[in-house]
Amino acid sequence: MDIQDCILTTLPVFEVSNSLKKVIHFFKNSTFSHIAVVDNGKFLGVLSEMDLENFEENKKIEDYRYNLEGFFALKDANWLDVLEIFARNEANLLPILNDTENVIGYYDLSDVVKVFIDTPFFTEPGGILVVAKGVKDYSFSEIAQIVESNNTRLIGAFITGAQNDVVQITVKIGTSNLNEIIQSFRRYGYHILFGNNDDQFLHDLKQRSDYLDKYLNV
């Protein structure tokens, strides 16, 4: 399914000259985080549900123009870019603009997540690894080479975290037996944050720890 199939056209778009009463009613009767505002049809920004307690029914949206946030998605944006916009702005509703800056509809976060879940990354059988390495030291070509050198197919990989110049990468591979691949990642300097439970390295480490405990208790 294309993400464009998820465009909602039934939700309102408010003119900046509209009364705030309409906006207040919308937020109180929905679970959406934002709603689009236009000026003579041209996109101005979005109002946030977080500002609801500050809105006064007898005023116009124009009086709260300074509250408008400027995020949106273009019609031809791919689902990964759309997910990034949702996450960066802590939103669950995202206006979609065409080439003339008109709002043609919205994306609902739950619909976009469903598109993501329906991709082969989630639907194909295999194993999941989460690895970490310095932002200047990793490459997706290296990750693919590590996986494929173990005669295993790489289904997908994407960055799921970044902190203090270290990136966290989630990798989906076409096997659930991850031991050899885990060892290969370690040889290339990757830290394993998540792997299958029968990771031989952890098993061996536990055995050595148990042996050391017995030795120290003799």
C-alpha positions in Angstrom: 0.0 0.0 0.0 1.3 3.5 -0.9 1.3 6.0 1.8 -0.7 8.4 -0.4 -3.6 5.9 0.0 -3.7 7.0 3.7 -4.5 10.7 3.0 -7.5 11.9 5.0 -9.7 14.5 3.3 -12.6 14.6 5.8 -10.9 16.6 8.6 -11.3 20.4 8.7 -8.8 23.1 7.6 -9.4 26.4 9.4 -9.1 29.9 7.9 -7.1 32.3 10.0 -10.2 34.5 10.1 -12.3 31.7 11.8 -13.4 31.9 15.3 -11.3 29.9 17.9 -14.6 28.3 19.0 -14.4 26.0 16.0 -10.9 25.0 16.8 -11.7 24.4 20.5 -14.7 22.2 19.5 -12.5 20.2 17.1 -9.8 19.4 19.7 -12.4 18.6 22.4 -14.1 16.1 20.2 -11.0 14.4 18.8 -7.7 12.9 19.9 -5.6 14.7 17.3 -2.6 16.8 18.4 -2.7 19.5 15.7 -4.9 21.1 13.0 -4.0 23.2 9.9 -4.6 26.9 9.5 -4.6 28.7 6.1 -4.9 32.2 4.9 -7.0 32.5 1.7 -6.3 28.8 1.1 -2.5 29.1 1.6 -0.9 27.1 4.4 0.1 29.2 7.4 0.9 26.6 10.1 -0.7 24.3 12.6 -2.3 25.0 16.0 -1.5 22.5 18.8 -3.9 20.9 21.2 -1.3 21.6 23.9 -2.4 25.3 23.7 -6.1 24.5 24.1 -6.3 25.9 27.7 -5.1 29.3 26.4 -7.6 29.6 23.7 -10.6 32.0 24.2 -13.8 31.2 22.3 -14.6 34.9 21.5 -11.3 35.5 19.7 -10.2 34.6 16.2 -7.3 32.3 15.1 -5.6 35.5 13.9 -5.1 36.5 17.5 -3.0 33.4 18.1 -1.0 33.5 14.9 2.2 33.5 17.0 1.2 30.0 18.3 1.3 28.5 14.8 4.0 25.8 14.1 5.3 25.4 10.6 5.6 21.6 10.0 3.9 19.7 7.2 4.5 16.9 4.6 4.6 17.3 0.9 2.3 15.0 -1.2 5.2 13.1 -2.7 7.1 12.5 0.6 7.9 8.9 1.4 6.6 7.1 4.5 10.0 7.2 6.2 10.2 11.0 5.8 6.7 11.3 7.1 7.4 9.2 10.2 10.4 11.5 10.9 8.2 14.6 10.7 5.7 13.0 13.1 8.5 12.1 15.6 10.3 15.4 15.4 7.2 17.4 16.1 5.5 15.0 18.6 2.4 15.0 16.5 -0.3 12.5 15.5 -1.8 14.5 12.7 0.2 16.0 9.8 -1.1 18.3 7.1 -0.1 17.5 3.5 0.6 20.3 1.0 0.7 20.3 -2.8 3.0 22.3 -5.0 0.9 25.5 -4.5 1.0 25.3 -0.7 -2.7 24.2 -0.4 -3.6 21.7 2.2 -4.9 18.6 0.4 -5.5 16.5 3.5 -3.8 14.9 6.5 -1.8 11.9 7.5 -2.9 10.1 10.7 0.1 8.7 12.6 -1.7 5.4 13.2 -2.2 4.9 9.4 1.4 5.6 8.6 2.7 3.3 11.3 0.5 0.5 9.7 2.2 1.1 6.4 5.5 0.7 8.1 4.4 -2.5 9.9 3.2 -3.9 6.6 6.7 -3.6 5.0 8.9 -6.7 4.5 11.1 -5.5 7.4 8.3 -6.6 9.7 6.4 -9.2 7.7 9.3 -11.4 6.4 10.6 -14.1 8.8 14.0 -13.5 10.3 16.0 -12.2 13.2 16.5 -8.7 14.7 19.8 -7.3 15.9 20.4 -3.9 17.4 24.0 -2.8 17.1 25.8 0.4 18.1 29.0 2.1 16.8 30.6 5.5 16.5 28.8 7.8 14.1 32.0 8.2 12.0 32.9 4.5 12.1 29.8 2.7 10.8 28.5 2.3 7.3 25.4 0.6 5.9 27.6 -1.0 3.2 29.8 -2.5 6.0 26.7 -3.8 7.8 25.4 -5.4 4.6 28.8 -7.0 4.0 29.0 -8.4 7.5 25.5 -10.0 7.1 26.0 -11.3 3.5 29.5 -12.7 4.3 27.7 -15.1 6.6 25.6 -16.3 3.6 22.5 -14.5 5.0 20.2 -12.0 3.4 19.9 -8.5 4.7 16.2 -7.6 4.8 16.6 -4.0 6.1 18.5 -1.7 8.5 17.8 1.8 9.8 19.1 4.2 12.5 16.9 4.0 15.6 18.9 6.1 18.0 21.9 8.5 18.2 23.5 9.9 21.3 27.0 11.2 22.2 28.3 10.5 18.6 27.2 6.8 18.8 24.4 5.6 16.5 22.1 2.7 17.2 21.1 0.6 14.2 18.3 -2.0 14.0 19.1 -4.7 11.5 16.6 -7.4 10.1 18.3 -10.4 8.6 16.9 -13.5 6.9 17.6 -16.0 9.7 16.8 -16.4 13.3 20.2 -18.1 14.1 22.2 -15.0 14.8 25.2 -16.3 16.7 27.8 -16.2 13.8 26.6 -12.9 12.6 26.8 -11.5 16.2 30.4 -12.6 16.4 31.1 -11.0 13.0 29.7 -7.7 14.2 31.8 -7.8 17.3 34.9 -8.4 15.2 34.2 -5.2 13.3 33.8 -3.2 16.5 30.0 -3.1 16.8 28.4 -3.4 20.3 25.4 -5.7 20.4 22.5 -4.0 22.2 19.9 -6.7 21.3 20.1 -10.1 19.8 18.5 -13.5 20.2 18.5 -15.2 23.5 20.8 -18.0 22.5 23.8 -15.7 21.7 26.7 -18.1 22.1 29.0 -15.3 23.4 26.7 -14.6 26.3 26.3 -18.3 27.0 30.1 -18.8 27.1 30.5 -15.7 29.2 28.0 -17.0 31.7 29.7 -20.3 31.9 33.0 -18.6 32.6 31.4 -16.4 35.3 29.9 -19.5 36.9 33.2 -21.2 36.9 34.9 -18.2 38.4 32.3 -18.0 41.2 32.9 -21.7 42.0 36.7 -21.2 42.0 36.4 -18.2 44.4 34.2 -20.1 46.7 36.5 -23.1 47.1 
